[in-house]
Amino acid sequence: MSNERIDRLEERLAWLQRHVTEQDKAMLEMAGQIDRLKAEIGRLRHRADTQPTTAEVNTTDERPPHY
């Protein structure tokens, strides 16, 4: 195998390694975004589950103050 062929293969290898590294970084960023979205959804679900519903708020026998 000639040195020229080896050089081309090494260049191709280097390019592939850079490309994979860039993809890895992108995948890590996307994984972080997924984790942040899951956490936000969890916070919103918890908040929705702990707040009284409109029906629960209106079940009192009291009249509004303006009556």
HTML snippet that shows the backbone in 3Dmol.js (N, CA, C, O; Angstrom):
<script src="https://3Dmol.org/build/3Dmol-min.js"></script>
<div id="view" style="width:600px;height:400px;position:relative"></div>
<script>
const pdb = `
ATOM      1  N   MET A   1       0.847  -1.165   0.000  1.00  0.00           N
ATOM      2  CA  MET A   1       0.000   0.000   0.000  1.00  0.00           C
ATOM      3  C   MET A   1       0.898   1.236   0.000  1.00  0.00           C
ATOM      4  O   MET A   1       1.858   1.315   0.768  1.00  0.00           O
ATOM      5  N   SER A   2       0.589   2.173  -0.843  1.00  0.00           N
ATOM      6  CA  SER A   2       1.454   3.353  -0.960  1.00  0.00           C
ATOM      7  C   SER A   2       1.191   4.333   0.181  1.00  0.00           C
ATOM      8  O   SER A   2       0.135   4.316   0.814  1.00  0.00           O
ATOM      9  N   ASN A   3       2.178   5.183   0.419  1.00  0.00           N
ATOM     10  CA  ASN A   3       2.041   6.208   1.453  1.00  0.00           C
ATOM     11  C   ASN A   3       0.888   7.161   1.126  1.00  0.00           C
ATOM     12  O   ASN A   3       0.208   7.652   2.028  1.00  0.00           O
ATOM     13  N   GLU A   4       0.671   7.419  -0.163  1.00  0.00           N
ATOM     14  CA  GLU A   4      -0.414   8.307  -0.572  1.00  0.00           C
ATOM     15  C   GLU A   4      -1.768   7.722  -0.166  1.00  0.00           C
ATOM     16  O   GLU A   4      -2.638   8.441   0.325  1.00  0.00           O
ATOM     17  N   ARG A   5      -1.934   6.458  -0.367  1.00  0.00           N
ATOM     18  CA  ARG A   5      -3.184   5.780   0.022  1.00  0.00           C
ATOM     19  C   ARG A   5      -3.354   5.801   1.536  1.00  0.00           C
ATOM     20  O   ARG A   5      -4.455   6.041   2.031  1.00  0.00           O
ATOM     21  N   ILE A   6      -2.300   5.557   2.260  1.00  0.00           N
ATOM     22  CA  ILE A   6      -2.352   5.603   3.724  1.00  0.00           C
ATOM     23  C   ILE A   6      -2.722   7.006   4.181  1.00  0.00           C
ATOM     24  O   ILE A   6      -3.542   7.165   5.085  1.00  0.00           O
ATOM     25  N   ASP A   7      -2.129   8.023   3.567  1.00  0.00           N
ATOM     26  CA  ASP A   7      -2.446   9.412   3.921  1.00  0.00           C
ATOM     27  C   ASP A   7      -3.923   9.712   3.693  1.00  0.00           C
ATOM     28  O   ASP A   7      -4.563  10.345   4.532  1.00  0.00           O
ATOM     29  N   ARG A   8      -4.468   9.263   2.562  1.00  0.00           N
ATOM     30  CA  ARG A   8      -5.891   9.491   2.273  1.00  0.00           C
ATOM     31  C   ARG A   8      -6.781   8.785   3.291  1.00  0.00           C
ATOM     32  O   ARG A   8      -7.781   9.340   3.747  1.00  0.00           O
ATOM     33  N   LEU A   9      -6.412   7.569   3.636  1.00  0.00           N
ATOM     34  CA  LEU A   9      -7.192   6.833   4.630  1.00  0.00           C
ATOM     35  C   LEU A   9      -7.125   7.504   6.006  1.00  0.00           C
ATOM     36  O   LEU A   9      -8.130   7.559   6.716  1.00  0.00           O
ATOM     37  N   GLU A  10      -5.967   8.006   6.379  1.00  0.00           N
ATOM     38  CA  GLU A  10      -5.825   8.712   7.662  1.00  0.00           C
ATOM     39  C   GLU A  10      -6.648   9.998   7.666  1.00  0.00           C
ATOM     40  O   GLU A  10      -7.264  10.339   8.676  1.00  0.00           O
ATOM     41  N   GLU A  11      -6.658  10.714   6.538  1.00  0.00           N
ATOM     42  CA  GLU A  11      -7.472  11.927   6.433  1.00  0.00           C
ATOM     43  C   GLU A  11      -8.957  11.588   6.576  1.00  0.00           C
ATOM     44  O   GLU A  11      -9.702  12.280   7.270  1.00  0.00           O
ATOM     45  N   ARG A  12      -9.365  10.519   5.911  1.00  0.00           N
ATOM     46  CA  ARG A  12     -10.763  10.077   6.005  1.00  0.00           C
ATOM     47  C   ARG A  12     -11.102   9.690   7.442  1.00  0.00           C
ATOM     48  O   ARG A  12     -12.170  10.040   7.943  1.00  0.00           O
ATOM     49  N   LEU A  13     -10.209   8.979   8.096  1.00  0.00           N
ATOM     50  CA  LEU A  13     -10.412   8.594   9.489  1.00  0.00           C
ATOM     51  C   LEU A  13     -10.553   9.825  10.379  1.00  0.00           C
ATOM     52  O   LEU A  13     -11.452   9.887  11.218  1.00  0.00           O
ATOM     53  N   ALA A  14      -9.676  10.796  10.199  1.00  0.00           N
ATOM     54  CA  ALA A  14      -9.732  12.024  10.993  1.00  0.00           C
ATOM     55  C   ALA A  14     -11.060  12.748  10.772  1.00  0.00           C
ATOM     56  O   ALA A  14     -11.673  13.234  11.723  1.00  0.00           O
ATOM     57  N   TRP A  15     -11.505  12.817   9.508  1.00  0.00           N
ATOM     58  CA  TRP A  15     -12.769  13.474   9.194  1.00  0.00           C
ATOM     59  C   TRP A  15     -13.927  12.755   9.887  1.00  0.00           C
ATOM     60  O   TRP A  15     -14.792  13.398  10.483  1.00  0.00           O
ATOM     61  N   LEU A  16     -13.943  11.429   9.810  1.00  0.00           N
ATOM     62  CA  LEU A  16     -15.003  10.653  10.450  1.00  0.00           C
ATOM     63  C   LEU A  16     -14.998  10.846  11.966  1.00  0.00           C
ATOM     64  O   LEU A  16     -16.058  10.964  12.581  1.00  0.00           O
ATOM     65  N   GLN A  17     -13.817  10.877  12.565  1.00  0.00           N
ATOM     66  CA  GLN A  17     -13.726  11.069  14.011  1.00  0.00           C
ATOM     67  C   GLN A  17     -14.262  12.449  14.416  1.00  0.00           C
ATOM     68  O   GLN A  17     -14.965  12.573  15.419  1.00  0.00           O
ATOM     69  N   ARG A  18     -13.929  13.479  13.638  1.00  0.00           N
ATOM     70  CA  ARG A  18     -14.461  14.820  13.929  1.00  0.00           C
ATOM     71  C   ARG A  18     -15.977  14.838  13.795  1.00  0.00           C
ATOM     72  O   ARG A  18     -16.680  15.419  14.621  1.00  0.00           O
ATOM     73  N   HIS A  19     -16.469  14.194  12.744  1.00  0.00           N
ATOM     74  CA  HIS A  19     -17.901  14.160  12.489  1.00  0.00           C
ATOM     75  C   HIS A  19     -18.638  13.459  13.630  1.00  0.00           C
ATOM     76  O   HIS A  19     -19.669  13.945  14.096  1.00  0.00           O
ATOM     77  N   VAL A  20     -18.117  12.331  14.075  1.00  0.00           N
ATOM     78  CA  VAL A  20     -18.735  11.599  15.175  1.00  0.00           C
ATOM     79  C   VAL A  20     -18.704  12.449  16.440  1.00  0.00           C
ATOM     80  O   VAL A  20     -19.679  12.468  17.190  1.00  0.00           O
ATOM     81  N   THR A  21     -17.618  13.140  16.685  1.00  0.00           N
ATOM     82  CA  THR A  21     -17.511  13.992  17.867  1.00  0.00           C
ATOM     83  C   THR A  21     -18.567  15.086  17.831  1.00  0.00           C
ATOM     84  O   THR A  21     -19.189  15.376  18.852  1.00  0.00           O
ATOM     85  N   GLU A  22     -18.777  15.695  16.675  1.00  0.00           N
ATOM     86  CA  GLU A  22     -19.793  16.743  16.541  1.00  0.00           C
ATOM     87  C   GLU A  22     -21.185  16.157  16.773  1.00  0.00           C
ATOM     88  O   GLU A  22     -22.020  16.786  17.424  1.00  0.00           O
ATOM     89  N   GLN A  23     -21.435  14.975  16.254  1.00  0.00           N
ATOM     90  CA  GLN A  23     -22.726  14.325  16.474  1.00  0.00           C
ATOM     91  C   GLN A  23     -22.917  13.971  17.945  1.00  0.00           C
ATOM     92  O   GLN A  23     -24.014  14.114  18.485  1.00  0.00           O
ATOM     93  N   ASP A  24     -21.857  13.514  18.586  1.00  0.00           N
ATOM     94  CA  ASP A  24     -21.937  13.187  20.008  1.00  0.00           C
ATOM     95  C   ASP A  24     -22.316  14.424  20.815  1.00  0.00           C
ATOM     96  O   ASP A  24     -23.166  14.352  21.703  1.00  0.00           O
ATOM     97  N   LYS A  25     -21.696  15.547  20.512  1.00  0.00           N
ATOM     98  CA  LYS A  25     -22.014  16.797  21.211  1.00  0.00           C
ATOM     99  C   LYS A  25     -23.472  17.173  20.990  1.00  0.00           C
ATOM    100  O   LYS A  25     -24.161  17.570  21.929  1.00  0.00           O
ATOM    101  N   ALA A  26     -23.944  17.049  19.754  1.00  0.00           N
ATOM    102  CA  ALA A  26     -25.339  17.367  19.446  1.00  0.00           C
ATOM    103  C   ALA A  26     -26.287  16.435  20.195  1.00  0.00           C
ATOM    104  O   ALA A  26     -27.310  16.876  20.720  1.00  0.00           O
ATOM    105  N   MET A  27     -25.953  15.163  20.244  1.00  0.00           N
ATOM    106  CA  MET A  27     -26.802  14.203  20.947  1.00  0.00           C
ATOM    107  C   MET A  27     -26.839  14.491  22.451  1.00  0.00           C
ATOM    108  O   MET A  27     -27.889  14.362  23.079  1.00  0.00           O
ATOM    109  N   LEU A  28     -25.705  14.877  23.026  1.00  0.00           N
ATOM    110  CA  LEU A  28     -25.681  15.222  24.446  1.00  0.00           C
ATOM    111  C   LEU A  28     -26.547  16.450  24.719  1.00  0.00           C
ATOM    112  O   LEU A  28     -27.259  16.500  25.722  1.00  0.00           O
ATOM    113  N   GLU A  29     -26.489  17.435  23.830  1.00  0.00           N
ATOM    114  CA  GLU A  29     -27.317  18.631  23.986  1.00  0.00           C
ATOM    115  C   GLU A  29     -28.799  18.261  23.893  1.00  0.00           C
ATOM    116  O   GLU A  29     -29.607  18.744  24.686  1.00  0.00           O
ATOM    117  N   MET A  30     -29.152  17.425  22.949  1.00  0.00           N
ATOM    118  CA  MET A  30     -30.551  17.001  22.816  1.00  0.00           C
ATOM    119  C   MET A  30     -30.994  16.216  24.041  1.00  0.00           C
ATOM    120  O   MET A  30     -32.125  16.380  24.500  1.00  0.00           O
ATOM    121  N   ALA A  31     -30.131  15.373  24.575  1.00  0.00           N
ATOM    122  CA  ALA A  31     -30.463  14.614  25.778  1.00  0.00           C
ATOM    123  C   ALA A  31     -30.701  15.573  26.944  1.00  0.00           C
ATOM    124  O   ALA A  31     -31.607  15.362  27.750  1.00  0.00           O
ATOM    125  N   GLY A  32     -29.889  16.623  27.032  1.00  0.00           N
ATOM    126  CA  GLY A  32     -30.086  17.626  28.069  1.00  0.00           C
ATOM    127  C   GLY A  32     -31.414  18.349  27.908  1.00  0.00           C
ATOM    128  O   GLY A  32     -32.107  18.607  28.892  1.00  0.00           O
ATOM    129  N   GLN A  33     -31.770  18.676  26.675  1.00  0.00           N
ATOM    130  CA  GLN A  33     -33.056  19.330  26.417  1.00  0.00           C
ATOM    131  C   GLN A  33     -34.215  18.417  26.809  1.00  0.00           C
ATOM    132  O   GLN A  33     -35.206  18.870  27.383  1.00  0.00           O
ATOM    133  N   ILE A  34     -34.087  17.136  26.496  1.00  0.00           N
ATOM    134  CA  ILE A  34     -35.124  16.173  26.872  1.00  0.00           C
ATOM    135  C   ILE A  34     -35.278  16.135  28.391  1.00  0.00           C
ATOM    136  O   ILE A  34     -36.397  16.158  28.901  1.00  0.00           O
ATOM    137  N   ASP A  35     -34.162  16.078  29.113  1.00  0.00           N
ATOM    138  CA  ASP A  35     -34.213  16.050  30.580  1.00  0.00           C
ATOM    139  C   ASP A  35     -34.861  17.315  31.136  1.00  0.00           C
ATOM    140  O   ASP A  35     -35.665  17.247  32.066  1.00  0.00           O
ATOM    141  N   ARG A  36     -34.507  18.477  30.562  1.00  0.00           N
ATOM    142  CA  ARG A  36     -35.101  19.736  31.027  1.00  0.00           C
ATOM    143  C   ARG A  36     -36.605  19.774  30.756  1.00  0.00           C
ATOM    144  O   ARG A  36     -37.373  20.237  31.598  1.00  0.00           O
ATOM    145  N   LEU A  37     -37.025  19.295  29.598  1.00  0.00           N
ATOM    146  CA  LEU A  37     -38.455  19.267  29.279  1.00  0.00           C
ATOM    147  C   LEU A  37     -39.214  18.315  30.199  1.00  0.00           C
ATOM    148  O   LEU A  37     -40.312  18.634  30.654  1.00  0.00           O
ATOM    149  N   LYS A  38     -38.635  17.154  30.473  1.00  0.00           N
ATOM    150  CA  LYS A  38     -39.279  16.205  31.384  1.00  0.00           C
ATOM    151  C   LYS A  38     -39.441  16.823  32.774  1.00  0.00           C
ATOM    152  O   LYS A  38     -40.483  16.669  33.411  1.00  0.00           O
ATOM    153  N   ALA A  39     -38.414  17.517  33.235  1.00  0.00           N
ATOM    154  CA  ALA A  39     -38.478  18.156  34.551  1.00  0.00           C
ATOM    155  C   ALA A  39     -39.550  19.237  34.571  1.00  0.00           C
ATOM    156  O   ALA A  39     -40.310  19.335  35.535  1.00  0.00           O
ATOM    157  N   GLU A  40     -39.621  20.041  33.532  1.00  0.00           N
ATOM    158  CA  GLU A  40     -40.634  21.099  33.462  1.00  0.00           C
ATOM    159  C   GLU A  40     -42.038  20.506  33.428  1.00  0.00           C
ATOM    160  O   GLU A  40     -42.941  21.009  34.097  1.00  0.00           O
ATOM    161  N   ILE A  41     -42.225  19.445  32.657  1.00  0.00           N
ATOM    162  CA  ILE A  41     -43.531  18.781  32.608  1.00  0.00           C
ATOM    163  C   ILE A  41     -43.892  18.249  33.993  1.00  0.00           C
ATOM    164  O   ILE A  41     -45.039  18.367  34.424  1.00  0.00           O
ATOM    165  N   GLY A  42     -42.929  17.671  34.681  1.00  0.00           N
ATOM    166  CA  GLY A  42     -43.170  17.167  36.030  1.00  0.00           C
ATOM    167  C   GLY A  42     -43.584  18.273  36.981  1.00  0.00           C
ATOM    168  O   GLY A  42     -44.506  18.097  37.778  1.00  0.00           O
ATOM    169  N   ARG A  43     -42.901  19.428  36.903  1.00  0.00           N
ATOM    170  CA  ARG A  43     -43.254  20.562  37.761  1.00  0.00           C
ATOM    171  C   ARG A  43     -44.659  21.057  37.446  1.00  0.00           C
ATOM    172  O   ARG A  43     -45.440  21.339  38.356  1.00  0.00           O
ATOM    173  N   LEU A  44     -44.983  21.164  36.161  1.00  0.00           N
ATOM    174  CA  LEU A  44     -46.311  21.641  35.773  1.00  0.00           C
ATOM    175  C   LEU A  44     -47.401  20.653  36.184  1.00  0.00           C
ATOM    176  O   LEU A  44     -48.471  21.060  36.637  1.00  0.00           O
ATOM    177  N   ARG A  45     -47.133  19.350  36.026  1.00  0.00           N
ATOM    178  CA  ARG A  45     -48.119  18.345  36.458  1.00  0.00           C
ATOM    179  C   ARG A  45     -48.348  18.421  37.962  1.00  0.00           C
ATOM    180  O   ARG A  45     -49.484  18.347  38.431  1.00  0.00           O
ATOM    181  N   HIS A  46     -47.266  18.569  38.710  1.00  0.00           N
ATOM    182  CA  HIS A  46     -47.382  18.659  40.165  1.00  0.00           C
ATOM    183  C   HIS A  46     -48.200  19.892  40.549  1.00  0.00           C
ATOM    184  O   HIS A  46     -49.086  19.823  41.401  1.00  0.00           O
ATOM    185  N   ARG A  47     -47.894  21.009  39.915  1.00  0.00           N
ATOM    186  CA  ARG A  47     -48.622  22.244  40.200  1.00  0.00           C
ATOM    187  C   ARG A  47     -50.103  22.076  39.855  1.00  0.00           C
ATOM    188  O   ARG A  47     -50.968  22.503  40.619  1.00  0.00           O
ATOM    189  N   ALA A  48     -50.398  21.457  38.710  1.00  0.00           N
ATOM    190  CA  ALA A  48     -51.793  21.255  38.305  1.00  0.00           C
ATOM    191  C   ALA A  48     -52.501  20.301  39.266  1.00  0.00           C
ATOM    192  O   ALA A  48     -53.681  20.485  39.564  1.00  0.00           O
ATOM    193  N   ASP A  49     -51.796  19.294  39.747  1.00  0.00           N
ATOM    194  CA  ASP A  49     -52.404  18.320  40.655  1.00  0.00           C
ATOM    195  C   ASP A  49     -52.658  18.897  42.042  1.00  0.00           C
ATOM    196  O   ASP A  49     -53.549  18.423  42.747  1.00  0.00           O
ATOM    197  N   THR A  50     -51.902  19.899  42.445  1.00  0.00           N
ATOM    198  CA  THR A  50     -52.051  20.441  43.798  1.00  0.00           C
ATOM    199  C   THR A  50     -52.942  21.676  43.849  1.00  0.00           C
ATOM    200  O   THR A  50     -53.313  22.111  44.938  1.00  0.00           O
ATOM    201  N   GLN A  51     -53.293  22.250  42.706  1.00  0.00           N
ATOM    202  CA  GLN A  51     -54.184  23.407  42.703  1.00  0.00           C
ATOM    203  C   GLN A  51     -55.629  22.930  42.663  1.00  0.00           C
ATOM    204  O   GLN A  51     -55.948  21.972  41.959  1.00  0.00           O
ATOM    205  N   PRO A  52     -56.505  23.592  43.414  1.00  0.00           N
ATOM    206  CA  PRO A  52     -57.910  23.182  43.370  1.00  0.00           C
ATOM    207  C   PRO A  52     -58.522  23.482  42.006  1.00  0.00           C
ATOM    208  O   PRO A  52     -58.153  24.448  41.337  1.00  0.00           O
ATOM    209  N   THR A  53     -59.452  22.643  41.619  1.00  0.00           N
ATOM    210  CA  THR A  53     -60.134  22.869  40.353  1.00  0.00           C
ATOM    211  C   THR A  53     -61.186  23.947  40.536  1.00  0.00           C
ATOM    212  O   THR A  53     -61.512  24.313  41.665  1.00  0.00           O
ATOM    213  N   THR A  54     -61.715  24.454  39.442  1.00  0.00           N
ATOM    214  CA  THR A  54     -62.762  25.479  39.503  1.00  0.00           C
ATOM    215  C   THR A  54     -63.975  24.943  40.249  1.00  0.00           C
ATOM    216  O   THR A  54     -64.591  25.668  41.029  1.00  0.00           O
ATOM    217  N   ALA A  55     -64.321  23.695  40.020  1.00  0.00           N
ATOM    218  CA  ALA A  55     -65.461  23.098  40.712  1.00  0.00           C
ATOM    219  C   ALA A  55     -65.223  23.052  42.216  1.00  0.00           C
ATOM    220  O   ALA A  55     -66.140  23.307  42.996  1.00  0.00           O
ATOM    221  N   GLU A  56     -64.016  22.732  42.622  1.00  0.00           N
ATOM    222  CA  GLU A  56     -63.700  22.683  44.048  1.00  0.00           C
ATOM    223  C   GLU A  56     -63.759  24.065  44.671  1.00  0.00           C
ATOM    224  O   GLU A  56     -64.209  24.217  45.806  1.00  0.00           O
ATOM    225  N   VAL A  57     -63.316  25.058  43.951  1.00  0.00           N
ATOM    226  CA  VAL A  57     -63.329  26.430  44.462  1.00  0.00           C
ATOM    227  C   VAL A  57     -64.756  26.915  44.628  1.00  0.00           C
ATOM    228  O   VAL A  57     -65.042  27.642  45.579  1.00  0.00           O
ATOM    229  N   ASN A  58     -65.666  26.536  43.734  1.00  0.00           N
ATOM    230  CA  ASN A  58     -67.048  27.021  43.746  1.00  0.00           C
ATOM    231  C   ASN A  58     -67.997  26.164  44.574  1.00  0.00           C
ATOM    232  O   ASN A  58     -69.210  26.343  44.465  1.00  0.00           O
ATOM    233  N   THR A  59     -67.509  25.256  45.384  1.00  0.00           N
ATOM    234  CA  THR A  59     -68.388  24.374  46.154  1.00  0.00           C
ATOM    235  C   THR A  59     -68.758  24.953  47.507  1.00  0.00           C
ATOM    236  O   THR A  59     -69.529  24.334  48.240  1.00  0.00           O
ATOM    237  N   THR A  60     -68.251  26.088  47.853  1.00  0.00           N
ATOM    238  CA  THR A  60     -68.604  26.666  49.147  1.00  0.00           C
ATOM    239  C   THR A  60     -70.014  27.236  49.083  1.00  0.00           C
ATOM    240  O   THR A  60     -70.490  27.612  48.012  1.00  0.00           O
ATOM    241  N   ASP A  61     -70.675  27.299  50.223  1.00  0.00           N
ATOM    242  CA  ASP A  61     -72.033  27.846  50.288  1.00  0.00           C
ATOM    243  C   ASP A  61     -72.025  29.354  50.489  1.00  0.00           C
ATOM    244  O   ASP A  61     -73.085  29.972  50.581  1.00  0.00           O
ATOM    245  N   GLU A  62     -70.867  29.936  50.556  1.00  0.00           N
ATOM    246  CA  GLU A  62     -70.792  31.372  50.764  1.00  0.00           C
ATOM    247  C   GLU A  62     -71.162  32.115  49.495  1.00  0.00           C
ATOM    248  O   GLU A  62     -70.889  31.663  48.383  1.00  0.00           O
ATOM    249  N   ARG A  63     -71.785  33.258  49.687  1.00  0.00           N
ATOM    250  CA  ARG A  63     -72.086  34.118  48.554  1.00  0.00           C
ATOM    251  C   ARG A  63     -70.903  35.045  48.330  1.00  0.00           C
ATOM    252  O   ARG A  63     -70.165  35.350  49.267  1.00  0.00           O
ATOM    253  N   PRO A  64     -70.720  35.493  47.103  1.00  0.00           N
ATOM    254  CA  PRO A  64     -69.649  36.450  46.859  1.00  0.00           C
ATOM    255  C   PRO A  64     -69.869  37.708  47.690  1.00  0.00           C
ATOM    256  O   PRO A  64     -71.010  38.001  48.044  1.00  0.00           O
ATOM    257  N   PRO A  65     -68.842  38.448  48.007  1.00  0.00           N
ATOM    258  CA  PRO A  65     -68.928  39.612  48.901  1.00  0.00           C
ATOM    259  C   PRO A  65     -69.884  40.702  48.397  1.00  0.00           C
ATOM    260  O   PRO A  65     -70.357  41.494  49.213  1.00  0.00           O
ATOM    261  N   HIS A  66     -70.182  40.781  47.138  1.00  0.00           N
ATOM    262  CA  HIS A  66     -71.008  41.878  46.636  1.00  0.00           C
ATOM    263  C   HIS A  66     -72.503  41.644  46.822  1.00  0.00           C
ATOM    264  O   HIS A  66     -73.291  42.503  46.427  1.00  0.00           O
ATOM    265  N   TYR A  67     -72.938  40.511  47.410  1.00  0.00           N
ATOM    266  CA  TYR A  67     -74.365  40.282  47.639  1.00  0.00           C
ATOM    267  C   TYR A  67     -74.810  40.829  48.950  1.00  0.00           C
ATOM    268  O   TYR A  67     -75.986  40.719  49.297  1.00  0.00           O
TER     269      TYR A  67
END
`;
const viewer = $3Dmol.createViewer("view");
viewer.addModel(pdb, "pdb");
viewer.setStyle({}, {cartoon: {color: "spectrum"}});
viewer.zoomTo();
viewer.render();
</script>
